[in-house]
Amino acid sequence: MSVLICGAGPTGLVAALVLTANGVPCRVIEKHTGPSASSRALGLQARSMEILSGLGVADEIARVSYRLTGAAIMRGTKKLTQMDWIPPSSPYPHTYVLPQSGLERILRTHVSQQGVEVEWGTELVEAEHGGSGVDAHLADGSTVTTQWLIGADGARSRVRDSIGIPFHQDSTGETYYLADAALDLPVDIGDSAMWLGPQGPLMLMRMPGDSRTWRVFIDVSDRSETDLPPMTQEMLARLLTERGPQGTEVVSMGWTSIFRTRIGLAARYRDGNVFIAGDAAHIFPPFGGQGMNLGIQDAMNLGWRLSSVVARGSDARLLAAYEKERRVVAEATIRDVNARRKVFALRNPLARAARDALLRIGGRSERARRRASLQNSQLQTTYRDAVDHSAGGPGPRPGDRAPDAPFLNSTLHQLLGPDHVTLVHFSPSASRSRVDRSAGAYEVTVASEGHEKLRETYGVNTGQECFVIVRPDGHIEHRGSQRSTVESVMPLLVGNRKGSM
Ligand SMILES: Cc1cc2nc3c(=O)[nH]c(=O)nc-3n(C[C@H](O)[C@H](O)[C@H](O)COP(=O)(O)OP(=O)(O)OC[C@H]3O[C@@H](n4cnc5c(N)ncnc54)[C@H](O)[C@@H]3O)c2cc1C
């Protein structure tokens, strides 16, 4: 077996899609005996949707989800401010709301179409380095020997712990009740709203489909019990009346959970031929809906690197950058989410009043709304610090996400994909734009005239020669004016078992 993926959550399933798109054999094992019905994460951000688009699943997600357009800050039944998102520039510029269970169902169907079935009821109990790669010992007493192992097995990762990757984690001290409930609300709150009372936040987010079903998220950290009782319909009605929109009727209640938030980051993402990704590598509170999205992007980053090495014989040095790039992103996200958590959790009346005033100002400021929308979208994720970003200029730099722009009868993003590197050549002499496809690499020639929007987006003047190498994960690896440099960079990404370029 080339690659064994432990865990059939969003991270493991996306890793399987990237590997199979590259023809890399893999297995996905999952300790649960069947799909989870719990909704958990609700939001797919723009960057994840771009990645999922390359994997052929974004349109289906867009069909069954709804687009979140903003969030209200409420006091009782009065709206204090409305934070309307300003969609950033992307083919998928929104937050797409669907329950994690629904996303996993879609991902599993696509993985299955690639010939890989999730192996339910298959628990890894220990992973250890072996003579021919990694030995994964399973709960039924058998052992799977694999060349590479991806631990996408969530916050309590057995892969991580058994292989000895340190994972320091702390409680943030907050506990939340979660519930999916049908509510009859006394007031129109849009699709998402938050009450920032003296006991901490209470949030409501509409679920897709039936407009009366909401995800309820209530801070109950002030409750002294260590063993909180499970949420009941009566408790929910009381908490909503005390802290949220008075007069709400709880019509029915589905999934509930008690959630104690923790923050943790693995010391390393790799140990020999074992990698960890998603919640196995990082955990933090769900403010801003970033966690699951980070896992999807980890899977993409790791998946294309591993595919290049396994399927196309790329230099194994390519794998080192996975941790270098993705751990820094997780660190920054944790900092940001923790800052939001502290703001939402304020108890002091003066501090709360100052926060509410700032939120009101933010709601009225286009700049603040644009910044918040862009930050949530994860489109600004850059690996500048990990790649050589010395190439300056007005356009995107190495490490940045390659922006989209119209090209020929379509867009540039339509030409990117998880199974190839795309070389975009702004040519000062080509009379005709064209796309040359070969295994593992596309070359896109942009003619000397026309394509103003594409040139403007990439900061390339007419008459200027510029080569931009876009990796399978949609990030720029190199930008420069010399074909000879391109020829030295491409083999590392594309490997030596490719077709001619
Ligand atoms: C209540 C709640 C609400 C959340 N809300 C949001 C949100 O709004 N937005 C957001 O982005 N994130 C949210 N998150 C976080 C999000 O759910 C996680 O970030 C996401 O599930 C991580 O995906 P993953 O695939 O890395 O791990 P998981 O989804 O945890 O998947 C890991 C899988 O591995 C399996 N597994 C574990 N151990 C083994 C083993 N030894 N052998 C075999 N299989 C194993 C598990 O059964 C599981 O299926 C929320 C989380 C919770 C709990």
Ligand as a Chemical Component Dictionary entry (heavy atoms), coordinates in Angstrom:
data_LIG
# 
_chem_comp.id                   LIG 
_chem_comp.type                 NON-POLYMER 
_chem_comp.pdbx_formal_charge   0 
_chem_comp.three_letter_code    LIG 
# 
loop_
_chem_comp_atom.comp_id 
_chem_comp_atom.atom_id 
_chem_comp_atom.alt_atom_id 
_chem_comp_atom.type_symbol 
_chem_comp_atom.charge 
_chem_comp_atom.model_Cartn_x 
_chem_comp_atom.model_Cartn_y 
_chem_comp_atom.model_Cartn_z 
_chem_comp_atom.pdbx_ordinal 
LIG C1  C1  C 0 -19.272 20.946 17.991 1  
LIG C2  C2  C 0 -18.273 21.374 16.978 2  
LIG C3  C3  C 0 -18.536 22.452 16.158 3  
LIG C4  C4  C 0 -17.611 22.853 15.226 4  
LIG N1  N1  N 0 -17.874 23.917 14.399 5  
LIG C5  C5  C 0 -16.975 24.243 13.432 6  
LIG C6  C6  C 0 -17.260 25.264 12.457 7  
LIG O1  O1  O 0 -18.319 25.888 12.487 8  
LIG N2  N2  N 0 -16.336 25.510 11.482 9  
LIG C7  C7  C 0 -15.153 24.820 11.414 10 
LIG O2  O2  O 0 -14.350 25.072 10.490 11 
LIG N3  N3  N 0 -14.866 23.867 12.326 12 
LIG C8  C8  C 0 -15.745 23.548 13.315 13 
LIG N4  N4  N 0 -15.478 22.527 14.180 14 
LIG C9  C9  C 0 -14.233 21.802 14.053 15 
LIG C10 C10 C 0 -14.364 20.718 13.007 16 
LIG O3  O3  O 0 -15.418 19.828 13.308 17 
LIG C11 C11 C 0 -13.050 19.995 12.943 18 
LIG O4  O4  O 0 -12.041 20.950 12.728 19 
LIG C12 C12 C 0 -13.050 18.958 11.828 20 
LIG O5  O5  O 0 -13.935 17.911 12.094 21 
LIG C13 C13 C 0 -11.650 18.395 11.668 22 
LIG O6  O6  O 0 -11.672 17.439 10.653 23 
LIG P1  P1  P 0 -10.646 16.247 10.693 24 
LIG O7  O7  O 0 -10.994 15.418 9.499  25 
LIG O8  O8  O 0 -9.273  16.771 10.836 26 
LIG O9  O9  O 0 -10.964 15.460 12.030 27 
LIG P2  P2  P 0 -12.342 14.689 12.497 28 
LIG O10 O10 O 0 -13.474 15.327 11.802 29 
LIG O11 O11 O 0 -12.258 14.666 13.919 30 
LIG O12 O12 O 0 -12.134 13.281 11.827 31 
LIG C14 C14 C 0 -11.253 12.346 12.356 32 
LIG C15 C15 C 0 -11.786 10.959 12.027 33 
LIG O13 O13 O 0 -10.832 10.003 12.423 34 
LIG C16 C16 C 0 -11.494 8.937  13.053 35 
LIG N5  N5  N 0 -10.546 8.280  13.962 36 
LIG C17 C17 C 0 -10.081 8.778  15.144 37 
LIG N6  N6  N 0 -9.199  7.926  15.682 38 
LIG C18 C18 C 0 -9.105  6.873  14.833 39 
LIG C19 C19 C 0 -8.356  5.675  14.871 40 
LIG N7  N7  N 0 -7.509  5.408  15.884 41 
LIG N8  N8  N 0 -8.491  4.791  13.860 42 
LIG C20 C20 C 0 -9.334  5.061  12.821 43 
LIG N9  N9  N 0 -10.086 6.188  12.749 44 
LIG C21 C21 C 0 -9.966  7.086  13.742 45 
LIG C22 C22 C 0 -12.648 9.601  13.772 46 
LIG O14 O14 O 0 -13.663 8.673  14.090 47 
LIG C23 C23 C 0 -13.068 10.648 12.782 48 
LIG O15 O15 O 0 -14.037 10.180 11.880 49 
LIG C24 C24 C 0 -16.392 22.131 15.132 50 
LIG C25 C25 C 0 -16.134 21.050 15.965 51 
LIG C26 C26 C 0 -17.070 20.651 16.872 52 
LIG C27 C27 C 0 -16.781 19.455 17.756 53 
# 
loop_
_chem_comp_bond.comp_id 
_chem_comp_bond.atom_id_1 
_chem_comp_bond.atom_id_2 
_chem_comp_bond.value_order 
_chem_comp_bond.pdbx_ordinal 
LIG C1  C2  SING 1  
LIG C2  C3  SING 2  
LIG C2  C26 DOUB 3  
LIG C3  C4  DOUB 4  
LIG C4  N1  SING 5  
LIG C4  C24 SING 6  
LIG N1  C5  DOUB 7  
LIG C5  C6  SING 8  
LIG C5  C8  SING 9  
LIG C6  O1  DOUB 10 
LIG C6  N2  SING 11 
LIG N2  C7  SING 12 
LIG C7  O2  DOUB 13 
LIG C7  N3  SING 14 
LIG N3  C8  DOUB 15 
LIG C8  N4  SING 16 
LIG N4  C9  SING 17 
LIG N4  C24 SING 18 
LIG C9  C10 SING 19 
LIG C10 O3  SING 20 
LIG C10 C11 SING 21 
LIG C11 O4  SING 22 
LIG C11 C12 SING 23 
LIG C12 O5  SING 24 
LIG C12 C13 SING 25 
LIG C13 O6  SING 26 
LIG O6  P1  SING 27 
LIG P1  O7  DOUB 28 
LIG P1  O8  SING 29 
LIG P1  O9  SING 30 
LIG O9  P2  SING 31 
LIG P2  O10 DOUB 32 
LIG P2  O11 SING 33 
LIG P2  O12 SING 34 
LIG O12 C14 SING 35 
LIG C14 C15 SING 36 
LIG C15 O13 SING 37 
LIG C15 C23 SING 38 
LIG O13 C16 SING 39 
LIG C16 N5  SING 40 
LIG C16 C22 SING 41 
LIG N5  C17 SING 42 
LIG N5  C21 SING 43 
LIG C17 N6  DOUB 44 
LIG N6  C18 SING 45 
LIG C18 C19 SING 46 
LIG C18 C21 DOUB 47 
LIG C19 N7  SING 48 
LIG C19 N8  DOUB 49 
LIG N8  C20 SING 50 
LIG C20 N9  DOUB 51 
LIG N9  C21 SING 52 
LIG C22 O14 SING 53 
LIG C22 C23 SING 54 
LIG C23 O15 SING 55 
LIG C24 C25 DOUB 56 
LIG C25 C26 SING 57 
LIG C26 C27 SING 58 
# 
